[in-house]
Amino acid sequence: MPIDFAATKAQFHLPEGVIYLDGNSLGPMVRGVAARVEKAVTAEWGELLIRGWNRAGWMAQPRVLGDRIGRLIGAEPGSVVLGDTLSIKVYQALASALEMNPKRRVILSDTGNFPSDLYMAEGLCRTLGGQYRLKTVAPEEAMAAIDETVAVVMLTEVDYRTGRRHNMADITRRAHEMGAITVWDLAHSAGALPVNLSGVKADFGVGCTYKYLNSGPGGPAFIYVAPRHAEAARPALSGWLGHEAPFAFDLSYRPGQGVERMRVGTPPVLQMAALEAALDVWDGVDLGEVHAQSLRLQDQFIKGVEARAPMLQLATPRSHLMRGSQVSFRHPEGYAIMQALIAEGVIGDFRAPDILRFGFTPLYIDEDDVARAVSILARIMDYGTWDRPEFKQRAAVT
């Protein structure tokens, strides 16, 4: 059956009068989350105390939820686990991949990758010594840059600034042909568009859950390890919960079975309770249909903005094949324009130096929302209401 997007929209808590086009940065709250978190706080933590680890299933949550996310990213059962932050998971995947390809010293990424991923790579190169280096190229040059010197190709499938989408299948195939290992960041893919990690034979995948998966601010990250690598990948961060037998309290580390070894610290129980409830929205939802509707909404927005606010320059590819679930426009005063939009109830965000970002999540955004957002943006540009001192004062989070 086709998705009833009106019914899915009713499952989200959206403040009155707000058009929320920032789910690509922080997803809104699913209505069932508050009750589930309250239960975790009162009935589980409050009443069970430490017994909750066994009786409420807290210890198993990272794998149970990992499998639920795995179904959304085309991962094999038992190949995804949750915990820690995305930066930690990037570090783990990258370190393991480098160790699995010991004769090579180059990490290839692109200049559109999220800076934190690049920082992790730079830091790891320093730790390993001067013979390792991070090489970055323009996003459109990534495929051609994969050669016999590259140990690991580390890319984010969807560019966080422009929404440009890499061809994961083609790049992974090229990487393997050249003897490289792939690490895919799915922060802007998971829950936004169809992903098939097993089908494209990806090696590692990582991602966060607080964007399109709506786990809330600070929600846990996930890591995927292809089953063929599960026993070969050694975690650089040998945490207690990645040990084969944590409660044996051995003084030396023995890696756990399969992806379990990629656990590091204590799982964030309350955040995982929020994620558990948020993932209920995805039961029976076809991601291909979700992304197709997102593209229709994007097209509506692009057409409207270009007709009514032509001073904004489209930064997102026009080709559907090269698009994620966001649209970005450029303007020298992008920050002030976005603040004026937010003041009018249209919430997107800004990325330096000049990008206005708008996320299109059809589970809670519809055609009427898009039409209203275009009208408000056009009015702001027509009347120059963005040109006020209060809209130009930078906040800590943009």
C-alpha positions in Angstrom: 0.0 0.0 0.0 1.2 3.5 -0.7 2.3 5.5 2.4 -0.3 7.7 4.0 1.9 10.7 4.6 -0.9 12.5 6.4 -1.0 9.6 8.9 2.8 9.7 9.4 2.8 13.4 9.9 0.3 12.9 12.7 2.8 10.8 14.6 5.2 13.7 15.0 5.1 16.5 17.6 5.4 19.7 15.5 5.0 23.1 17.2 2.0 25.1 16.1 2.8 27.4 13.1 6.2 26.0 12.5 7.4 24.6 9.1 10.2 22.4 10.1 12.8 22.0 7.2 15.7 21.0 9.4 15.2 17.3 10.0 18.5 16.8 8.2 20.1 18.3 11.2 17.9 17.3 14.1 14.7 15.3 13.6 11.5 16.4 15.4 10.1 14.3 18.3 7.9 11.3 17.5 4.8 11.5 19.7 5.5 8.1 21.3 8.9 9.1 22.5 8.0 11.0 25.6 6.0 8.1 27.0 8.7 5.6 26.2 11.4 7.7 27.9 9.2 8.3 30.9 8.8 4.5 31.2 12.6 4.1 31.0 13.1 6.7 33.7 10.3 5.7 36.1 9.4 2.1 35.6 12.9 0.9 34.6 15.6 3.0 36.2 13.3 4.2 39.0 11.9 0.8 40.0 14.4 -1.7 38.7 17.5 0.2 39.5 20.6 -1.8 38.4 18.4 -4.8 37.7 17.3 -2.9 34.5 20.4 -4.1 32.7 19.0 -7.6 32.7 15.3 -7.3 33.3 14.6 -4.3 31.0 17.0 -5.5 28.3 19.3 -2.5 28.5 22.5 -4.5 27.7 20.9 -6.0 24.6 19.6 -2.7 23.2 22.6 -1.8 21.1 22.2 -5.0 19.0 18.4 -5.1 19.0 18.2 -1.5 17.7 21.2 -2.1 15.5 19.1 -4.7 13.6 16.2 -2.4 13.3 18.4 0.3 11.8 20.1 -2.4 9.7 16.8 -3.1 7.9 16.8 0.6 6.8 20.3 0.6 5.5 20.4 -2.8 3.7 22.6 -4.5 6.3 22.7 -8.2 7.1 21.2 -9.2 10.5 23.7 -9.0 13.3 26.1 -6.6 11.5 25.1 -3.2 13.1 25.5 -2.1 16.7 24.8 1.2 18.5 26.6 3.3 21.0 29.0 6.3 21.5 29.1 9.2 19.0 29.5 9.3 15.2 33.0 10.6 15.5 33.9 7.6 17.7 32.4 5.3 15.1 34.2 7.0 12.3 37.5 6.5 14.2 36.8 2.9 14.9 35.9 2.0 11.3 38.8 4.0 9.8 41.4 2.5 12.2 40.1 -1.1 11.6 40.1 -0.5 7.8 43.7 0.8 7.8 44.9 -2.2 9.8 43.3 -4.5 7.3 45.2 -2.9 4.5 48.6 -2.6 6.0 50.8 -2.0 2.9 49.0 1.3 2.1 49.1 4.6 3.8 46.6 6.9 2.1 43.0 7.8 3.3 41.0 9.3 0.5 38.1 11.6 1.2 36.5 14.7 -0.3 36.2 18.3 0.5 32.5 18.0 1.0 32.9 15.5 3.8 31.7 16.5 7.2 34.7 18.2 8.9 34.5 16.0 12.0 35.2 12.9 9.8 38.2 14.7 8.4 39.4 15.7 11.9 39.2 12.0 13.0 41.2 11.0 10.0 43.8 13.7 10.6 44.2 12.7 14.2 44.5 9.1 13.4 47.2 9.8 10.9 49.2 11.8 13.5 48.8 8.9 16.0 50.0 6.3 13.5 53.0 8.4 12.4 54.0 10.6 9.5 53.8 7.9 6.9 50.0 8.0 6.9 48.2 10.9 5.2 44.7 12.1 4.4 44.1 13.1 0.8 41.0 15.2 -0.1 39.7 16.0 -3.5 36.6 17.7 -4.9 33.5 15.5 -4.5 33.1 15.0 -8.2 36.8 13.9 -8.4 36.6 11.2 -5.8 36.0 8.3 -8.2 39.0 9.1 -10.4 41.2 9.7 -7.4 40.9 6.0 -6.2 44.2 4.4 -7.2 46.6 1.7 -6.1 48.0 3.9 -3.3 44.7 4.3 -1.5 44.1 2.2 1.6 40.7 3.5 2.6 38.0 5.5 0.8 36.1 7.4 3.5 33.1 9.3 2.2 29.8 10.7 3.3 27.2 9.5 0.8 25.2 12.8 0.9 27.2 16.1 1.2 26.1 17.9 4.3 26.2 21.3 2.6 24.9 20.8 -0.9 22.9 17.6 -0.6 25.0 16.1 -3.5 24.9 12.3 -3.4 27.7 10.0 -4.3 27.1 6.8 -6.2 27.9 4.3 -3.5 27.7 1.3 -5.7 30.1 2.6 -8.4 32.6 4.1 -5.9 32.6 0.9 -3.8 33.2 -1.2 -6.9 36.1 1.0 -8.0 37.6 1.0 -4.5 37.6 -2.8 -4.4 39.0 -3.1 -7.9 41.9 -0.9 -6.8 42.4 -2.9 -3.5 41.0 -0.2 -1.2 38.5 -0.6 1.7 35.4 1.6 2.0 34.0 3.5 5.0 30.6 5.2 4.3 29.2 7.8 6.5 25.4 7.5 6.3 24.5 10.5 8.6 22.4 12.1 5.8 21.3 8.8 4.3 19.8 6.6 7.0 16.1 7.1 7.1 16.2 9.6 4.2 16.8 7.3 1.1 17.3 3.7 0.2 20.7 2.3 1.2 21.9 -1.2 0.4 25.2 -1.8 2.2 25.2 -5.5 1.7 24.1 -5.2 -2.0 27.0 -2.9 -2.9 29.4 -4.9 -0.8 30.4 -2.0 1.4 33.0 -2.7 4.0 32.1 -0.4 6.9 29.2 2.0 7.5 28.6 4.6 10.2 25.9 7.0 11.0 24.0 9.0 13.6 20.4 8.6 14.7 19.3 12.1 15.6 18.7 13.4 12.1 16.2 11.4 9.9 15.8 8.7 12.6 14.6 11.2 15.2 16.3 9.8 18.3 16.8 13.3 19.8 19.8 15.5 20.5 22.8 13.5 21.4 21.3 10.2 20.2 23.7 7.3 19.7 25.6 6.5 16.6 25.8 3.2 14.8 28.5 1.2 13.0 28.2 -1.5 10.4 30.9 -4.1 9.7 30.4 -6.4 6.7 30.1 -10.0 8.0 33.1 -11.0 5.9 35.2 -8.6 8.0 33.5 -9.2 11.4 36.3 -11.4 12.8 39.2 -9.6 11.1 38.3 -6.1 12.1 40.1 -5.2 15.3 38.7 -2.2 17.3 41.2 0.5 17.9 39.2 1.5 20.9 39.1 -1.6 23.0 36.3 -0.8 25.4 34.9 -2.8 28.2 31.7 -3.6 26.5 33.5 -4.7 23.3 35.2 -7.4 25.3 34.3 -11.0 24.7 33.2 -11.4 28.3 32.8 -8.0 30.0 31.8 -9.5 33.4 34.8 -11.9 33.5 36.8 -8.7 34.3 39.9 -10.0 32.6 42.9 -7.7 32.8 43.7 -8.2 29.1 41.4 -7.5 26.1 39.7 -10.2 24.0 37.5 -8.9 21.2 33.8 -9.8 21.3 32.2 -11.8 18.6 31.5 -10.0 15.3 30.2 -6.5 15.5 29.9 -6.7 19.3 33.6 -5.9 19.5 32.7 -2.4 18.1 31.0 -1.5 21.4 33.0 0.8 23.5 31.4 2.4 26.5 28.2 2.1 28.5 25.2 2.4 26.2 23.0 5.6 26.6 19.9 3.8 27.9 17.6 6.8 27.9 18.6 7.9 24.4 18.1 4.4 23.1 14.6 4.3 24.6 13.8 7.4 22.6 15.2 5.8 19.5 13.2 2.6 20.1 10.0 4.6 20.0 11.1 6.8 17.1 11.8 3.7 14.9 8.2 2.6 15.2 7.4 5.2 12.6 9.4 3.2 10.1 7.4 0.0 10.5 6.0 -0.9 7.1 7.5 2.3 5.4 9.2 1.9 2.0 12.3 4.2 1.9 12.1 4.3 -1.9 8.7 5.8 -1.7 9.8 8.2 1.0 12.7 9.5 -1.1 10.6 9.7 -4.2 8.2 12.0 -2.3 11.1 14.0 -0.9 12.3 14.6 -4.4 8.9 15.9 -5.5 8.8 18.3 -2.6 12.3 19.4 -3.4 11.4 20.1 -7.0 8.4 22.1 -5.8 10.6 24.1 -3.5 13.4 24.7 -6.1 10.9 25.8 -8.8 9.1 28.2 -6.4 12.3 29.8 -5.0 13.9 30.2 -8.5 10.7 31.9 -9.7 10.1 34.2 -6.7 13.6 34.7 -5.2 16.0 34.5 -8.2 18.8 36.2 -6.2 19.4 32.9 -4.4 21.7 30.5 -6.2 20.9 26.7 -6.2 23.8 24.7 -4.8 22.1 21.3 -5.0 22.4 19.1 -8.1 19.3 19.2 -10.3 19.6 15.5 -11.2 17.5 13.3 -8.9 20.2 10.6 -9.1 22.6 13.0 -7.4 20.4 14.3 -4.6 19.8 13.3 -1.1 16.8 14.8 0.9 17.9 18.4 1.2 18.1 21.5 -0.9 20.7 24.2 -0.5 20.8 27.7 -1.9 23.7 30.2 -1.7 23.6 33.8 -0.8 26.3 36.1 0.7 23.9 37.0 3.5 22.7 33.5 4.0 23.0 33.6 7.7 20.8 36.6 8.1 18.2 35.3 5.7 17.9 32.1 7.6 17.5 33.9 10.9 14.7 36.0 9.3 13.1 32.8 8.1 13.3 31.2 11.5 11.7 34.3 13.0 8.8 33.7 10.6 8.4 30.1 11.6 10.3 28.4 8.7 13.2 26.5 10.4 16.1 25.5 8.3 19.8 26.2 9.0 23.0 27.8 7.7 26.4 26.3 6.8 29.4 28.6 6.3 30.3 30.3 4.2 27.0 31.0 2.4 24.7 28.0 2.4 21.0 28.0 3.4 19.9 24.4 4.0 16.4 23.0 3.8 15.6 19.4 4.6 12.6 17.6 3.0 11.2 14.8 5.1 7.8 13.7 3.7 6.9 11.8 6.8 6.0 15.2 8.3 6.4 17.8 5.5 3.8 18.2 2.8 3.0 20.3 -0.3 1.2 23.0 1.7 4.3 23.4 4.0 6.5 23.8 1.0 4.2 26.4 -0.7 4.1 28.4 2.5 7.8 28.3 3.0 8.4 29.6 -0.5 6.0 32.4 0.0 7.6 33.5 3.3 11.1 33.3 1.8 10.0 35.3 -1.2 8.5 38.0 1.0 11.7 38.2 3.1 13.8 38.7 0.0 11.3 41.1 -1.7 11.2 43.4 1.3 14.7 42.9 2.6 13.5 42.1 6.1 16.6 40.0 6.6 18.7 43.1 6.7 18.4 43.8 10.4 21.2 43.8 13.0 19.4 41.1 15.1 19.5 38.7 12.2 23.2 39.2 11.6 24.4 38.4 15.2 25.9 34.9 15.0 24.7 32.4 17.6 26.8 29.5 18.8 24.9 27.0 16.7 24.1 28.1 13.1 
